[in-house]
């Protein structure tokens, strides 16, 4: 194979992908069988199989037990708006995660004390093994699972205070900024790092994806005078949502 030449399985996958994108193979259409691909493209069974694996990993097709492989319905991506740091306005967790004032949704959560992992400890500026409050959220829009969030707060900051449990107490269900303000911790900055990776099996099961689907991961950390007081991983299915940032010009 010369420099720049694609392997045969990628060339086959590319041609099939083009047909899916341009509508020649519309949603719910059965993908050509392995034997048909072999004959049409003059390739081996191994190449035909690998090409189908590529399309499945990209989320363009799905296997149906005993029936074959079919083109998946391609969702029209919806927008998740984010605006970075916002002042204490009584934001609920759902509003905290989205900047769009018109957005309405529901969430489920559970909190439990845990020991900070090495990665979480580094993000919070604490020692591995220090106690943190870990809260897991599942956000829904019109009943559809759309976003996961796992947050960690150092108990050295919130422990034995009315806001130790994010979803309980007098400020239960409010945003980080307002909860921290109630214990005289003034949040003045937030950072977000955006990346992408294949979704974990349990994430995709909850969010309604299939193995191989990519998720957007936002690593967010709130600071008070340079000290991290909360960090979170927000996970969003990349095939159904786009993340839009609205940042004020100062």
Secondary structure as UniProt FT lines:
FT   TURN            3..4
FT   HELIX           8..21
FT   TURN            22..25
FT   TURN            27..28
FT   HELIX           34..41
FT   HELIX           45..57
FT   TURN            58..59
FT   STRAND          61..64
FT   TURN            65..67
FT   STRAND          68..71
FT   STRAND          78..82
FT   HELIX           93..97
FT   TURN            101..102
FT   STRAND          106..115
FT   HELIX           118..124
FT   TURN            128..129
FT   STRAND          131..141
FT   TURN            142..143
FT   STRAND          144..154
FT   HELIX           155..158
FT   TURN            159..160
FT   TURN            162..163
FT   TURN            166..167
FT   TURN            170..173
FT   HELIX           176..181
FT   TURN            182..184
FT   STRAND          189..198
FT   HELIX           201..207
FT   TURN            211..212
FT   STRAND          214..224
FT   TURN            225..226
FT   STRAND          227..237
FT   TURN            238..240
FT   STRAND          241..245
//
